[in-house]
Amino acid sequence: MSLATVDITSDLINTQTNVKPNTTWSHFGKLLSELTGVEVDDMKLVINGDTANSKYMHELKDQIVEGVNSIRIIDTNENSVANQLKHDMTQGDVEGVMFQFTKEDYENRKDSVLQWKKENKLGKFDPEYRKKMEEQLELNLKKVESLKNHIGERCRILSTNATNPDSTSQERRGWLRYVGKVREINNTDVWCGIEFDEPVGKNDGSFSGTKYFGPVGKNYGGFVKPITVEVGEQFTPLLDDELALTDEEL
């Protein structure tokens, strides 16, 4: 399998990176964020110079990155760290804001957004952020131990709206079909594969071409975090007026 080389530009950088076959946009977005300093949720992408059809990262979600030669990253958050750094550099009369270098050069630079985030302990470099991620992973691993012997049983999924964590939990029901890693996402997190009672999922039991369960009907499958799953015979199908949609599964 050959790697695809993609030109990456933003207001701060001009570089290249390689993309493995079957890489999803959700996974690729994390790398783009490290390279550009733009948060994934704030990214708008101009792919292959097609400005008229620019897309937000969240529109692409678990689609495969393919046929991409260049990406221009637009930071839609005027108050973001990247935009503030761009402003500071411009105000300082720096000639040509954009940096041009390889990924390795970028990671070793002392004047990059990545280095700035490291020094100021922002994002994944924030000890509190890392602590929360580690705690979340530990909770998921513990929950997996209680779920892995219940594959094939009825379940419900309770999750909050990703854009409003304080909102009321939303509930969907179905069958627990898979417990384990989804390597197309990463080699760390664990997931539960769910066959939903209604077409409220985002796949058919496969992810990036790999079948993990099923196949089930289109949009009847999804992968959710174990801590959102409860199993039990009492979780019979919901009535139509009880169904709720959420955006927290893959």
N, C-alpha and C positions, 0 to 999 in steps of 0.2 A: 504494500500500500504506500503510495507516494504522498508526500506532504505538499500542500498548496501554499504558495507564498502570496501574502496579501500586504499591499501598501496601506499603512495606517497614518492618517493625518488628523490634526486638530489645531486649535489655536496655539498650542504649545509644542507639539511634536510633529516630526515627519520621520517615520521609521517603517520597518517591515517586520512581519512575524509569520511563522509557519502554522498552518492549521492541519490537524490530523483528519483523516477521513471519518465521517459520521460524527464530527463535533457538533454539538447543539449550540444555538445562539445563547441560551442561558448560561452555558459553561464558558463560551468564548467571551461573553460580556464581562466576566470577572477579570480576564486577562486584559481586555481593552480598558477596564477601569484602572488597573495598575499602571498601564502604559501612559494613559492620558490624564489621570487624576479626576476624571469625570465619573460621578456615581452612575451605576447602571440604570437606575430609575430616571435619571436626567438625560440620558443619551437619546439623541435623534441621529439616525444614520443615513448618509448619502452613499448608496452602494453603487459601485462602478460608474460614478459620476452622474447618476440619474437623479438630479435634484428634484424634479417634478414628482418623483415617487419615493421621497425620503420617508423613513419609517422609524417609529420609536422602538427601542429594544423590546419593550413588553409586548409589542405586536407580533414579534417573531417567536418568542418563547422557546418551545422545544423543537422548532424546525431545524433542519440540518443546514450548516454553513456550506454551501456549494455554489460553484460558478461565480465566486467572488474574487475579483482582482484588486479592488481598492475600496477603502471605507474612509469617508470623511465623517468625523465625530463632532457633532454640534452639542454644546453644553446648554441645555434649556433653563438651567437654574442660574439666574443672574447673581445670586448670593453665594454660589458655590466656592469652594477652595480654589479650584482651577481658574475660575473667572476672576477671583480676587488676585491671584498670583499674576495672571495676565495683565490686569490693571496696574498692579504695582510695577511690573517690568516695563510696561508702556510709559508710565509716569516717570520712570527712571531713565527714559530716553535710550532704552536698549534697542539697538538696530536689529530689526528682524526678530520677532518674538519666538518664531518657530525653531525648535531644535531638530537637527537631523543626525541620526545615529542608529546603530544596531540595538537590538534588545539588550545584549550583554553590556554594550557601552552605557545604555540608559540606566541599567541597574547599578552601575558603578559611578555614575555622575554624582556630584555634590550639589548641583543646582537644578535638580529635577523635582517634579511634583512628588514622585515616589519618595525621594530622599527627604523632602519637606514633611511628608506624612510620617515617615519614620522618626524624624527628629522631634516632631510634635505629638507623636504617639496617637495618630488619628487612624480611624478605620480599623483594619485588622491588626494594626500595630499598637492599638490601645489595649493595655493590660486588662481593663474591665471588659472590653469587647471580646478579647480572647477567652477570658474567664467565663463569660456568658455562653460563648460558643461551646466551650468544653463542657459546661454544665448541661447544655442542651443535648450534646452528643451522649453524655453519660445517662441522662434521663431516657433518651431513645433506646440506648443499648439495654438498659434495665427493663424497659417495656417490652423489648423484643423477646426477652427470656420468658415473659408471661404470655406471649402471643404465638410463638413458633410451633406450639403443640395444638393450636386451634385453627390451623389452615382448613378451609372448607366449611367453616361455621359462619353463622349470621353475625353481623356486626353493625355498628353505627360509627360515623365519623363526626366529631364535633370540632369545629374550627372557627376562628374569628376572621373577619374581613381583613386582608393584608394591609389595606389602606387605612383601616381604622381599628387598631388592636383592642380598643376599649368597647367595641360594639358587641352586641349580643351574639353568643355562639350560634352558628348555623349547623344544622344536622342533616346528614344524608345517611342512607342505609344500603346494605348490600351484603356481599359475601367476601370474606377474607380469603384471597387466593394465593398470596405470595408474601414472604417475609425474608428480607435480605438486602444485599447491596444492588444498586443499579450502576454498573461500572461506566456506562456512558455519561453519567453525571459526575461521579468521582469514586474513589476507592475507600472513602471514609464513612460517609453517611449510610444509614440503614433505612429501608423504606418498606411500606406495606402496600402490596398490590391489591386493589379492590375491584370487584365486579359490582357495579352499582345497579340498583333496581331500575333506575331511570337513566336516560342518556345525559347525565350531568357530569361525566368525566371528560378526559381530553385525549384518550387513545383507546386501543382495542386490546390492551394487555401487553403491548410491545412498546419499546422505547428506542428510538434511533435505529430501527431495523432489527433489534434483538427481542425475541419473544420471551416474556417472563411468566405469563400465564395466558390461558385462553387458547386461541383468540376468542374474544367476546365481540358483541356488536359495536359498531362505530360509536365512540363517545360513551360507552358503558364501562370503560376501564380507566383507572387512574392510579397514581402512586402518591401516597400521603405519608406524613411522619407518624411513626408508631405511637407517639404520645397523644395523638388525636383519635386513636382507635379503641373501641370497647367491643368485646364479643359477648354474645348471649342469645339464647333462643327467643328472648322477649323482644328482640329488635326486628319485628315483622315489618313488611313494607309500609312506608308512610302513605297517608292519603294524599291526593293530588294537591290539596291546599296547604299541606304541611311541607312540601318540597321546597328546598332553598338552594340557591347556587352559590358557589364560592370560587375563589381563584387561587386556593392554596395547595393545589396538587399539580403533579406533572403528568 
